[in-house]
């Protein structure tokens, strides 16, 4: 949540099946030093809709395995 990168947030929320308005609220409510421009938010929305829920769940499982093996 503190990172300026949003890919992890998008993957986790898509894996959980959240709808875009909820994800948008999370992104906009992050720490004030990481506010998003309208362009960045629009790009995030496009990325979110390109990502399938199944793909996001698979990515989370991969990340968990990778972290567990370190």
N, C-alpha and C positions, 0 to 999 in steps of 0.2 A: 504493500500500500504506500510505502514511503518512496519507492523508486520512481524516477521519471518515466521509466519504460512501462508500457501498458500491456504487452503481449501476454504476460502471465495472468493478469487480471481478466483479459478477454477469454483466454482458454478456460480458466477456472469457472467463470460465470457461464460460458457456453456449455461446458460439461455439466453444470448444474441445471441447465435448461432455463436459465433466466431470460426474460424478454428484454429487448433493447431499451425500453424506457427505464427499467431498473438498472441496467448496466450503465446507461448514460448518467443516471443520478449518482451512482457509485463513483464514476470517473470525475464528475464535476464536484463531488464532495470530498475529494482527496485533500491532502495537506495544501494549504493555500500557496505554498511556494511552487507547486506543480500544477497550476491551473492550465487548462487546455484551451488553445485557440479554437475558433470555430472550424478552421481548416483541419486541425488535428482531430477534432471530435468527428468531423465528417469522414475523415480517413479511417478512424477507429470503427465507425459504424459500418463502412464498406467492408473492412476486414472481418468484423463480427458476423456479417451476413454471409460472407464467403466461407467461413468456417462451419463445418457440420458438427453437430453435437457428438456424433460417434467419433469423429476425428479428435475433437477436444478431449473426450474421455480417454482415448488411446494415448494421446500426448501426456495427459496427467499420469496415467499408469507408467509410462516410460520415465517421466521425471521422478516418480517415486522409487522406481527400481534403481535408477542412476544415483540418486541421493543415498539410497540404502547400501550401495556397493562402494561408496567412497570411504 
